[in-house]
Amino acid sequence: MMDDLWRKSTHSGETNSCVEARFADGYALTRDTQNRDAATLAVPAREWLAFLREAQAGGF
């Protein structure tokens, strides 16, 4: 996978203590910035977007 397609929150600043995310083939993919070669979590994009909406609404 190309690293330039991965995004991390601007709230994380210059640290690597966060996760990165990207969309590919109908999935939202996440990985640990401290161990990018480890496992990648794949969640259906629809479910990821529902999670983000709930988080932005203060649901967690």
N, CA, C and O atoms as CSV, one atom per row, in Angstrom:
chain,resi,resn,atom,element,x,y,z
A,1,MET,N,N,0.833,-1.181,0.000
A,1,MET,CA,C,0.000,0.000,0.000
A,1,MET,C,C,0.875,1.241,0.000
A,1,MET,O,O,1.957,1.252,0.585
A,2,MET,N,N,0.407,2.257,-0.645
A,2,MET,CA,C,1.176,3.486,-0.705
A,2,MET,C,C,0.958,4.308,0.564
A,2,MET,O,O,-0.183,4.568,0.948
A,3,ASP,N,N,2.044,4.715,1.211
A,3,ASP,CA,C,1.948,5.465,2.460
A,3,ASP,C,C,1.317,6.835,2.287
A,3,ASP,O,O,0.742,7.356,3.243
A,4,ASP,N,N,1.398,7.439,1.111
A,4,ASP,CA,C,0.861,8.784,0.952
A,4,ASP,C,C,-0.671,8.810,0.978
A,4,ASP,O,O,-1.256,9.892,1.030
A,5,LEU,N,N,-1.322,7.668,0.944
A,5,LEU,CA,C,-2.779,7.613,1.014
A,5,LEU,C,C,-3.287,7.550,2.447
A,5,LEU,O,O,-4.484,7.712,2.684
A,6,TRP,N,N,-2.412,7.322,3.389
A,6,TRP,CA,C,-2.784,7.236,4.796
A,6,TRP,C,C,-2.872,8.629,5.390
A,6,TRP,O,O,-2.086,9.511,5.044
A,7,ARG,N,N,-3.836,8.826,6.290
A,7,ARG,CA,C,-4.038,10.117,6.955
A,7,ARG,C,C,-4.069,9.910,8.459
A,7,ARG,O,O,-4.548,8.887,8.947
A,8,LYS,N,N,-3.549,10.899,9.193
A,8,LYS,CA,C,-3.687,10.863,10.641
A,8,LYS,C,C,-4.255,12.200,11.094
A,8,LYS,O,O,-4.150,13.206,10.394
A,9,SER,N,N,-4.839,12.191,12.243
A,9,SER,CA,C,-5.490,13.377,12.779
A,9,SER,C,C,-4.500,14.523,12.939
A,9,SER,O,O,-3.359,14.314,13.350
A,10,THR,N,N,-4.936,15.723,12.616
A,10,THR,CA,C,-4.101,16.901,12.843
A,10,THR,C,C,-3.944,17.163,14.332
A,10,THR,O,O,-3.029,17.882,14.736
A,11,HIS,N,N,-4.814,16.599,15.152
A,11,HIS,CA,C,-4.731,16.764,16.606
A,11,HIS,C,C,-3.556,15.991,17.203
A,11,HIS,O,O,-3.161,16.255,18.338
A,12,SER,N,N,-2.999,15.053,16.463
A,12,SER,CA,C,-1.892,14.263,16.987
A,12,SER,C,C,-0.564,14.993,16.870
A,12,SER,O,O,0.433,14.551,17.441
A,13,GLY,N,N,-0.530,16.095,16.145
A,13,GLY,CA,C,0.701,16.867,16.006
A,13,GLY,C,C,1.783,16.078,15.308
A,13,GLY,O,O,1.517,15.343,14.357
A,14,GLU,N,N,3.007,16.231,15.784
A,14,GLU,CA,C,4.154,15.555,15.175
A,14,GLU,C,C,4.474,14.226,15.838
A,14,GLU,O,O,5.460,13.580,15.484
A,15,THR,N,N,3.658,13.811,16.789
A,15,THR,CA,C,3.931,12.546,17.473
A,15,THR,C,C,3.512,11.366,16.612
A,15,THR,O,O,2.757,11.517,15.651
A,16,ASN,N,N,4.000,10.217,16.962
A,16,ASN,CA,C,3.593,8.980,16.295
A,16,ASN,C,C,2.744,8.129,17.218
A,16,ASN,O,O,2.661,6.914,17.040
A,17,SER,N,N,2.113,8.750,18.200
A,17,SER,CA,C,1.278,8.031,19.165
A,17,SER,C,C,-0.177,8.091,18.738
A,17,SER,O,O,-1.023,8.635,19.448
A,18,CYS,N,N,-0.455,7.534,17.586
A,18,CYS,CA,C,-1.825,7.583,17.070
A,18,CYS,C,C,-2.000,6.495,16.015
A,18,CYS,O,O,-1.115,5.665,15.804
A,19,VAL,N,N,-3.114,6.515,15.380
A,19,VAL,CA,C,-3.371,5.613,14.268
A,19,VAL,C,C,-3.533,6.435,12.999
A,19,VAL,O,O,-3.819,7.632,13.044
A,20,GLU,N,N,-3.348,5.776,11.883
A,20,GLU,CA,C,-3.585,6.384,10.580
A,20,GLU,C,C,-4.750,5.652,9.935
A,20,GLU,O,O,-5.010,4.488,10.240
A,21,ALA,N,N,-5.441,6.335,9.050
A,21,ALA,CA,C,-6.596,5.719,8.386
A,21,ALA,C,C,-6.594,6.055,6.905
A,21,ALA,O,O,-6.027,7.059,6.472
A,22,ARG,N,N,-7.241,5.194,6.145
A,22,ARG,CA,C,-7.446,5.436,4.711
A,22,ARG,C,C,-8.641,4.617,4.251
A,22,ARG,O,O,-9.041,3.663,4.918
A,23,PHE,N,N,-9.197,4.984,3.132
A,23,PHE,CA,C,-10.285,4.235,2.517
A,23,PHE,C,C,-9.751,3.505,1.297
A,23,PHE,O,O,-8.977,4.063,0.518
A,24,ALA,N,N,-10.170,2.250,1.133
A,24,ALA,CA,C,-9.777,1.450,-0.018
A,24,ALA,C,C,-10.782,0.327,-0.220
A,24,ALA,O,O,-11.091,-0.416,0.712
A,25,ASP,N,N,-11.282,0.211,-1.422
A,25,ASP,CA,C,-12.158,-0.903,-1.802
A,25,ASP,C,C,-13.349,-1.090,-0.876
A,25,ASP,O,O,-13.715,-2.219,-0.551
A,26,GLY,N,N,-13.959,0.019,-0.447
A,26,GLY,CA,C,-15.152,-0.057,0.392
A,26,GLY,C,C,-14.877,-0.265,1.874
A,26,GLY,O,O,-15.806,-0.477,2.654
A,27,TYR,N,N,-13.623,-0.208,2.263
A,27,TYR,CA,C,-13.245,-0.394,3.659
A,27,TYR,C,C,-12.490,0.817,4.181
A,27,TYR,O,O,-11.820,1.526,3.431
A,28,ALA,N,N,-12.612,1.036,5.475
A,28,ALA,CA,C,-11.763,1.987,6.182
A,28,ALA,C,C,-10.670,1.163,6.835
A,28,ALA,O,O,-10.956,0.228,7.582
A,29,LEU,N,N,-9.438,1.500,6.562
A,29,LEU,CA,C,-8.302,0.766,7.091
A,29,LEU,C,C,-7.619,1.624,8.145
A,29,LEU,O,O,-7.483,2.835,7.968
A,30,THR,N,N,-7.193,1.012,9.229
A,30,THR,CA,C,-6.447,1.730,10.263
A,30,THR,C,C,-5.198,0.928,10.611
A,30,THR,O,O,-5.178,-0.301,10.543
A,31,ARG,N,N,-4.162,1.666,10.985
A,31,ARG,CA,C,-2.903,1.036,11.397
A,31,ARG,C,C,-2.235,1.905,12.449
A,31,ARG,O,O,-2.521,3.097,12.559
A,32,ASP,N,N,-1.353,1.305,13.208
A,32,ASP,CA,C,-0.596,1.973,14.263
A,32,ASP,C,C,0.595,2.697,13.644
A,32,ASP,O,O,1.362,2.094,12.893
A,33,THR,N,N,0.756,3.979,13.948
A,33,THR,CA,C,1.877,4.721,13.373
A,33,THR,C,C,3.226,4.275,13.933
A,33,THR,O,O,4.259,4.505,13.306
A,34,GLN,N,N,3.228,3.644,15.100
A,34,GLN,CA,C,4.489,3.179,15.676
A,34,GLN,C,C,4.916,1.828,15.127
A,34,GLN,O,O,6.064,1.421,15.307
A,35,ASN,N,N,4.010,1.132,14.462
A,35,ASN,CA,C,4.331,-0.185,13.904
A,35,ASN,C,C,3.528,-0.374,12.622
A,35,ASN,O,O,2.613,-1.195,12.564
A,36,ARG,N,N,3.875,0.385,11.614
A,36,ARG,CA,C,3.110,0.401,10.365
A,36,ARG,C,C,3.100,-0.938,9.627
A,36,ARG,O,O,2.188,-1.198,8.842
A,37,ASP,N,N,4.073,-1.768,9.861
A,37,ASP,CA,C,4.134,-3.054,9.170
A,37,ASP,C,C,3.332,-4.142,9.876
A,37,ASP,O,O,3.212,-5.256,9.367
A,38,ALA,N,N,2.791,-3.826,11.033
A,38,ALA,CA,C,1.967,-4.800,11.763
A,38,ALA,C,C,0.589,-4.889,11.099
A,38,ALA,O,O,0.389,-4.398,9.988
A,39,ALA,N,N,-0.320,-5.501,11.774
A,39,ALA,CA,C,-1.664,-5.729,11.243
A,39,ALA,C,C,-2.389,-4.425,10.924
A,39,ALA,O,O,-2.165,-3.400,11.568
A,40,THR,N,N,-3.252,-4.481,9.929
A,40,THR,CA,C,-4.129,-3.377,9.557
A,40,THR,C,C,-5.555,-3.821,9.840
A,40,THR,O,O,-5.970,-4.906,9.431
A,41,LEU,N,N,-6.297,-2.981,10.536
A,41,LEU,CA,C,-7.696,-3.265,10.835
A,41,LEU,C,C,-8.549,-2.760,9.678
A,41,LEU,O,O,-8.451,-1.594,9.297
A,42,ALA,N,N,-9.378,-3.625,9.121
A,42,ALA,CA,C,-10.273,-3.265,8.022
A,42,ALA,C,C,-11.716,-3.332,8.507
A,42,ALA,O,O,-12.169,-4.365,9.001
A,43,VAL,N,N,-12.433,-2.222,8.362
A,43,VAL,CA,C,-13.832,-2.111,8.783
A,43,VAL,C,C,-14.616,-1.603,7.580
A,43,VAL,O,O,-14.137,-0.717,6.872
A,44,PRO,N,N,-15.817,-2.141,7.329
A,44,PRO,CA,C,-16.606,-1.594,6.227
A,44,PRO,C,C,-16.739,-0.072,6.368
A,44,PRO,O,O,-17.025,0.433,7.453
A,45,ALA,N,N,-16.531,0.645,5.273
A,45,ALA,CA,C,-16.530,2.111,5.307
A,45,ALA,C,C,-17.810,2.667,5.917
A,45,ALA,O,O,-17.759,3.656,6.648
A,46,ARG,N,N,-18.937,2.065,5.638
A,46,ARG,CA,C,-20.212,2.533,6.192
A,46,ARG,C,C,-20.189,2.496,7.721
A,46,ARG,O,O,-20.673,3.420,8.374
A,47,GLU,N,N,-19.630,1.436,8.285
A,47,GLU,CA,C,-19.545,1.308,9.736
A,47,GLU,C,C,-18.562,2.324,10.332
A,47,GLU,O,O,-18.823,2.894,11.392
A,48,TRP,N,N,-17.456,2.543,9.662
A,48,TRP,CA,C,-16.470,3.515,10.127
A,48,TRP,C,C,-17.072,4.922,10.144
A,48,TRP,O,O,-16.880,5.670,11.103
A,49,LEU,N,N,-17.790,5.276,9.096
A,49,LEU,CA,C,-18.402,6.604,9.034
A,49,LEU,C,C,-19.473,6.768,10.109
A,49,LEU,O,O,-19.620,7.858,10.663
A,50,ALA,N,N,-20.220,5.717,10.413
A,50,ALA,CA,C,-21.202,5.769,11.502
A,50,ALA,C,C,-20.487,5.974,12.839
A,50,ALA,O,O,-20.959,6.738,13.680
A,51,PHE,N,N,-19.365,5.304,13.038
A,51,PHE,CA,C,-18.560,5.487,14.250
A,51,PHE,C,C,-18.092,6.936,14.374
A,51,PHE,O,O,-18.203,7.533,15.445
A,52,LEU,N,N,-17.573,7.503,13.290
A,52,LEU,CA,C,-17.098,8.884,13.320
A,52,LEU,C,C,-18.223,9.867,13.636
A,52,LEU,O,O,-18.037,10.798,14.420
A,53,ARG,N,N,-19.393,9.658,13.026
A,53,ARG,CA,C,-20.536,10.538,13.312
A,53,ARG,C,C,-20.909,10.483,14.785
A,53,ARG,O,O,-21.169,11.516,15.401
A,54,GLU,N,N,-20.936,9.298,15.343
A,54,GLU,CA,C,-21.298,9.147,16.763
A,54,GLU,C,C,-20.231,9.779,17.658
A,54,GLU,O,O,-20.565,10.411,18.660
A,55,ALA,N,N,-18.969,9.618,17.313
A,55,ALA,CA,C,-17.896,10.221,18.104
A,55,ALA,C,C,-17.975,11.744,18.038
A,55,ALA,O,O,-17.805,12.414,19.056
A,56,GLN,N,N,-18.228,12.292,16.864
A,56,GLN,CA,C,-18.331,13.743,16.718
A,56,GLN,C,C,-19.537,14.303,17.467
A,56,GLN,O,O,-19.523,15.457,17.894
A,57,ALA,N,N,-20.564,13.501,17.626
A,57,ALA,CA,C,-21.769,13.929,18.346
A,57,ALA,C,C,-21.614,13.780,19.853
A,57,ALA,O,O,-22.533,14.103,20.605
A,58,GLY,N,N,-20.455,13.293,20.304
A,58,GLY,CA,C,-20.206,13.122,21.737
A,58,GLY,C,C,-20.771,11.839,22.297
A,58,GLY,O,O,-20.985,11.741,23.505
A,59,GLY,N,N,-21.018,10.862,21.463
A,59,GLY,CA,C,-21.626,9.619,21.884
A,59,GLY,C,C,-20.711,8.673,22.651
A,59,GLY,O,O,-21.175,7.659,23.171
A,60,PHE,N,N,-19.425,8.984,22.730
A,60,PHE,CA,C,-18.502,8.078,23.432
A,60,PHE,C,C,-17.837,8.792,24.570
A,60,PHE,O,O,-17.026,8.199,25.281
